[in-house]
Amino acid sequence: MAMLKSEFIKLEEIYIPNKRRNALEEEKINEIAESILEDGQKVPIQVRRDAKKGFILVNGAHRIEAVKLLGEETVEAFIVREGNYSL
């Protein structure tokens, strides 16, 4: 199996499904933002390509909100295929 290569994607190109958005915990977002500020983003989010929406978030809603909190415009991401969500 080939190693997934991460790339930086503009936050505005990522659609976050409501069920992921509704599960967000502010305390967790703040902890992740602090960690990213100190050590950088260690774990890329996972997205899948979508013809209409650009990218759809698969995993990493808290990380997305954390980088937004830090004022970033891009996030490091793995682009995964349908059914290939675990690393």
Secondary structure, DSSP 8 states (H G I E B T S, - for coil): ------EEEEGGGEE--HHHHTT--HHHHHHHHHHHHHH---S-EEEEEETTTEEEEEE-HHHHHHHHHTT-SEEEEEE--TT----
